[in-house]
Amino acid sequence: MIWVNGVSQASIVPMDRGLAYGDGLFATMRTDAHGILFFEQHQARLSAGAARLGFDWQMSQALSQQLDTLAKQYPQHCIKLMLTRGVGGRGYAPPEQVQVTEVVSVHPIPPQYALWQQQGIRLATSAVQLGHQPLLAGIKHLNRLEQVLIKSQPLPQGFDDWLVLDCTGQVIESSMANIFFVKGNQVITPSLAHCGVAGVMREQVMLALLAQQMNIDCLPFGAERLVEFDSAFITNSVLGVVDVLAIDSHTFTPSPLTADLRQTLSLSL
């Protein structure tokens, strides 16, 4: 089910800059019986991301109403909202007048996510590393070719997703989620100053941990430090919070924090 600028099953114009250059950004938002989880935060992140790309976008009342209606019609689903800079010419230079293209689609939540919440997952380190571009770091822009290359690799047997490093060997994220590491009362999540996606769920988890008076830091650190931590977990807006049982051959003990976070933030599937 797809809507383009509010029109069901409409087509993207071939000269749309989202198609031509990945000139845009997107959000994946989970629904429940009450609507879209953390809807205001998703809106704020999209507006901030658009501003960083150099165009203005604020959610209209019509789009907000459409998303709310879809959320109530499809609870326990994923709604994806893509924004592009709209139609432009052949060259890279953006048009002076921007007509943002809004693409809405509805998808079922992958069935393995509930199992992952219950049992945890194992990560293997990807050979594909993320390049540095501070101007784009943190935002969920439409050019995801690095992630396409990562996901094109066949996972080793017994592993569920990839751990992704940057080009200097620093830990960044999984292929589709942010990652946290726990040592006693200390929680560390990788710095995303040069690359990676700063997810809405990452922010909500950090706020929830601070409310529990946990010590939490965003720091750069290399893969060689993984053996220092007791526990690890990943987060995104659709799968919620999931324990990481192992990265390559190193194993972790599931943290009691993850069940508490799923309950506190209403994330259980």
Buried (B, 14 or more C-beta within 10 A) or exposed (E): EBBBBEEEEEEBBEEBBBBBBBBBBBBBBBBBEEBBBBBEBBBBBBBEBBEBBEBEBEBEEEBEEBBBEBBBEBEEBBBBBBBBBBBBEEEEEBEEEBEBBBBBBBEEBEEEBBBBBEEBBBBBBBEBBBEEEEEBBBBBBBBBEBBEBBBEEEBEEEBBBBBBBBEEEBBBBBBBBBBBBBEEEEBBBBBBEBBBBBBBBBBBBBEBBEEBEBEBEEEBBEBEEBEEBEBBBBBBBBBBBBBBBBBBEEEBEBBEBBBBBBEBBEBEB
